[in-house]
């Protein structure tokens, strides 16, 4: 039987505020356990929550960025459940009227651009954290667990998609696009290791062609893109094998064990009515008028979608190119800085360099783009020398590698011209010199010449390769093609 995978993601993004959503306690990460939990966070008797205005503005900012509706009146509710790290016995969240409704995010899957529709994005408070590390000792000397409430009350934006993704690759592409967007907007620092950005994946399978959804399982708290992909792939296999063996998928919440590469049952999945939602009587409705929305809009940076449309219209770049260049704000910044130096005619070359050699080197080094040792001013001369025919694209890649290798270890960065002169890399564009090399190659490769004249086009490419080899990669490839065809005809 052919199966179709159905995936929806719920992503918790910690909002980048100095204080918590309902108290003045600090949100700084890394403090000693329970040193940043005030009376409100601890739910001591008589305390009252007070909403953090900046957290609301971050939510509005996100809603505007994804083209969503901003609710003019949004209410908070109590989501009731018991867990050791939830001091109040309920979580303040949003249920019936979230602050952000709808919206969409474009993703790049392979060479294809797809759209993921959002259901909602609602504000809520984070819970504390159960700590199961070594060193916690119980009253009788036994190994124990602890509760750290520093995170309790940290503002969250929970972003929920429609179940429109059909593979783990699509889910990862969406998660990366969303991560890039919230960091771009400055609403979340995106630090997955610290738990600032974490995903829950709802996964089900159904026979291809079936309209009804299968029974879904939710995989909680996936804090890396690799774990997200691995967990979904395992869960898909598990569900398909279970059904094909005559079993039934049970709706439940599962955890992913990265050491064993598998998901395992955590608890039966609760429905909304199990949480006994009701409006929080301690919090007034949040009223968001047009003036507040306009004020937030005026402080927003240029959005990725707007930059993509501009780059396609002004520079003729493909949808694939602009998606790569707008994955994060730092990449877009490097591209625009480079373009400001080399100009519009070299926009495609600049895009290829940033998305190609530059991005690959960044990934291999495992560093952030903002920390790259080469800047736009170092890269611009490389494009200029290719454009004026001084060097070929192949030589340009070699020069880039030299620039990068020197810069990454802290050596003084040579100029492109210095490397060309020192290594004798200047491209051969003199027709007489090229013809002499071509004549030598033709004389030594008569078999390839005969094959080309008998209609085998691959022989032409073989001859070009021999000419480039004979010239040590310095021959102007455009001229080589022209002169070689002229001689062969």
Secondary structure, DSSP 8 states (H G I E B T S, - for coil): --EEEEEEEEEEEE---SB-SSSS-B--TT--TTSS--TTTTT-TT------HHHHHHHHHHHHHTT-EE-SEE--EEEE---TT-TTSEEEE--SS-SEE--EEEEEETTEEEEEEEEEEEEEE---EEE--TT-B-TTS-B--EEE-SSTT-EEEEEEE-S-B-SHHHHHHHHHHHHHHHHHHTS----TTTTSEEEEEEEEEEETT--S----EEEEEE-SHHHHHHHHHHHHHHHHHHHHTT-----EEEEEETTTTEEEEEEE---GGGGT-EE-TTS--EE--HHHHHHHHHT----HHHHHHHHHHHH---HHHHHHHTSSHHHHHHHHHHHHHH-GGGHHHHHHHIIIIIHHHHHHHT--GGG-S--HHHHHHHHHHHHTTSS-HHHHHHHHHHHHHHHHTT-----HHHHHHHHT---B--HHHHHHHHHHHHHH-HHHHHHHHTT-THHHHHHHHHHHHHTTT-B-HHHHHHHHHHHH-
